[in-house]
Amino acid sequence: MNFEKKYRYTGDDNLKLNKLKTTPMPKYKDKKEQIKTDIQDDIQKMAARQQMLYAEGTYGVLIVLQAMDAAGKDGMIRHVFSGINPEGCEVTSFKQPSKKELSHDYLWRCHLAMPSRGKIGIFNRSYYEDVLVDRVHPEILAGEHLPGIKTAADVKPKFFKDRYNDINQFENYETRNGFMILKFFLHISKDEQKRRFESRIETPEKNWKFSESDIKERKYWNQYEKAYNDAIESTSSPKNPWYIIPADDKWFSRLVVSKIINARLEKLPLAYPEVTPEQKQGLKTALDELEGGKKSQQQKK
């Protein structure tokens, strides 16, 4: 199954999120143990490619995870990236902007967190929050010292169209400079979100995951769905597509994401740095010195 092709959205047709399935493909239902085994295989492949990415130091990879609350972003990071060398992987979770961050443009903090060449960066939420949360709650923008915006009424549709253009230009710029951007929307149903919230409330070990704000934001489900629909539709392209992942089954969503990441990493022209004749000679000299030191120690004994 080519998951990369099946769940890729490039913006070529009108998007209707509320019509897309959030459940796994029938052949993967009740296959948790097999899925776990497949994910472990994918992790090993990903780790090997990440090592090559790090050694070459030419390309960088940014993975963007966006979703409604309780869709499984944290678990995705924990299970899919468990085999990645921490030295070559950075996770950034974006919360409410600080006073310092608000004194800059909205992309500033994300640009600072971009991975360096040779590394994989993971954004647990991202700059897309600025066309999602701000879209649902435009009153937030009134306190961000933006030109021409004093109240929520000043926020017109063009404001977000301009931000979509900002994001497209930002992603095109990064892609052109050797940074591959993989954008995943974990698509969960409202019923499944309700079930997971109930589990967080009823299970003592999960109480810490629950926040009253989750219930408050759930009331805006339709508005968020519309905001996601418009954002994904406006920022998808063949070079920087979105992947819309059915997320009602956490393990299936993890499998799909791991397969897609490996499929995209395979397309990068990665290779270990070539050793020059001079470097080979240097390696031989170093080996001779080590062997010589070893023989000297043996003779002393």
VENPEJO-V848913 format. One record per residue. RES is the residue in three letters. NEAR is the number of other ideal C-beta (glycine too) atoms within 10 Angstrom. Layout:
[[RES & NEAR] [RES & NEAR]]
This chain:
[[MET & 11] [ASN & 10] [PHE & 18] [GLU & 19] [LYS & 9] [LYS & 13] [TYR & 22] [ARG & 17] [TYR & 19] [THR & 12] [GLY & 17] [ASP & 10] [ASP & 8] [ASN & 7] [LEU & 20] [LYS & 9] [LEU & 17] [ASN & 12] [LYS & 6] [LEU & 14] [LYS & 11] [THR & 22] [THR & 15] [PRO & 21] [MET & 15] [PRO & 7] [LYS & 7] [TYR & 19] [LYS & 11] [ASP & 10] [LYS & 17] [LYS & 13] [GLU & 9] [GLN & 12] [ILE & 20] [LYS & 13] [THR & 11] [ASP & 17] [ILE & 21] [GLN & 13] [ASP & 11] [ASP & 21] [ILE & 18] [GLN & 12] [LYS & 16] [MET & 22] [ALA & 17] [ALA & 14] [ARG & 20] [GLN & 24] [GLN & 16] [MET & 17] [LEU & 24] [TYR & 18] [ALA & 14] [GLU & 16] [GLY & 12] [THR & 14] [TYR & 19] [GLY & 20] [VAL & 25] [LEU & 24] [ILE & 26] [VAL & 22] [LEU & 25] [GLN & 21] [ALA & 21] [MET & 23] [ASP & 19] [ALA & 22] [ALA & 25] [GLY & 24] [LYS & 21] [ASP & 14] [GLY & 14] [MET & 24] [ILE & 19] [ARG & 12] [HIS & 19] [VAL & 21] [PHE & 21] [SER & 12] [GLY & 15] [ILE & 20] [ASN & 12] [PRO & 8] [GLU & 10] [GLY & 18] [CYS & 19] [GLU & 16] [VAL & 17] [THR & 17] [SER & 14] [PHE & 17] [LYS & 9] [GLN & 9] [PRO & 17] [SER & 9] [LYS & 6] [LYS & 9] [GLU & 17] [LEU & 16] [SER & 11] [HIS & 12] [ASP & 12] [TYR & 20] [LEU & 15] [TRP & 15] [ARG & 17] [CYS & 22] [HIS & 13] [LEU & 10] [ALA & 18] [MET & 18] [PRO & 22] [SER & 11] [ARG & 15] [GLY & 19] [LYS & 22] [ILE & 25] [GLY & 20] [ILE & 24] [PHE & 25] [ASN & 18] [ARG & 17] [SER & 22] [TYR & 22] [TYR & 24] [GLU & 19] [ASP & 23] [VAL & 23] [LEU & 21] [VAL & 17] [ASP & 19] [ARG & 23] [VAL & 15] [HIS & 13] [PRO & 18] [GLU & 11] [ILE & 16] [LEU & 20] [ALA & 15] [GLY & 10] [GLU & 14] [HIS & 9] [LEU & 15] [PRO & 5] [GLY & 8] [ILE & 17] [LYS & 10] [THR & 10] [ALA & 12] [ALA & 10] [ASP & 14] [VAL & 19] [LYS & 12] [PRO & 9] [LYS & 8] [PHE & 17] [PHE & 20] [LYS & 13] [ASP & 12] [ARG & 21] [TYR & 15] [ASN & 12] [ASP & 17] [ILE & 22] [ASN & 17] [GLN & 11] [PHE & 18] [GLU & 20] [ASN & 14] [TYR & 11] [GLU & 18] [THR & 15] [ARG & 9] [ASN & 11] [GLY & 12] [PHE & 19] [MET & 20] [ILE & 22] [LEU & 21] [LYS & 22] [PHE & 23] [PHE & 25] [LEU & 26] [HIS & 23] [ILE & 24] [SER & 17] [LYS & 14] [ASP & 10] [GLU & 19] [GLN & 21] [LYS & 13] [ARG & 14] [ARG & 21] [PHE & 19] [GLU & 11] [SER & 13] [ARG & 17] [ILE & 14] [GLU & 10] [THR & 11] [PRO & 7] [GLU & 7] [LYS & 13] [ASN & 10] [TRP & 8] [LYS & 16] [PHE & 19] [SER & 12] [GLU & 7] [SER & 9] [ASP & 17] [ILE & 13] [LYS & 9] [GLU & 17] [ARG & 16] [LYS & 9] [TYR & 14] [TRP & 14] [ASN & 11] [GLN & 14] [TYR & 18] [GLU & 15] [LYS & 15] [ALA & 19] [TYR & 23] [ASN & 17] [ASP & 19] [ALA & 24] [ILE & 21] [GLU & 17] [SER & 17] [THR & 22] [SER & 21] [SER & 15] [PRO & 9] [LYS & 13] [ASN & 21] [PRO & 21] [TRP & 25] [TYR & 24] [ILE & 23] [ILE & 25] [PRO & 20] [ALA & 29] [ASP & 21] [ASP & 23] [LYS & 20] [TRP & 20] [PHE & 20] [SER & 26] [ARG & 25] [LEU & 25] [VAL & 26] [VAL & 27] [SER & 24] [LYS & 20] [ILE & 23] [ILE & 25] [ASN & 19] [ALA & 15] [ARG & 19] [LEU & 21] [GLU & 11] [LYS & 9] [LEU & 16] [PRO & 7] [LEU & 18] [ALA & 10] [TYR & 9] [PRO & 11] [GLU & 6] [VAL & 11] [THR & 9] [PRO & 7] [GLU & 8] [GLN & 11] [LYS & 10] [GLN & 11] [GLY & 12] [LEU & 11] [LYS & 10] [THR & 10] [ALA & 10] [LEU & 10] [ASP & 10] [GLU & 10] [LEU & 10] [GLU & 10] [GLY & 10] [GLY & 10] [LYS & 10] [LYS & 10] [SER & 9] [GLN & 9] [GLN & 8] [GLN & 7] [LYS & 6] [LYS & 4]]
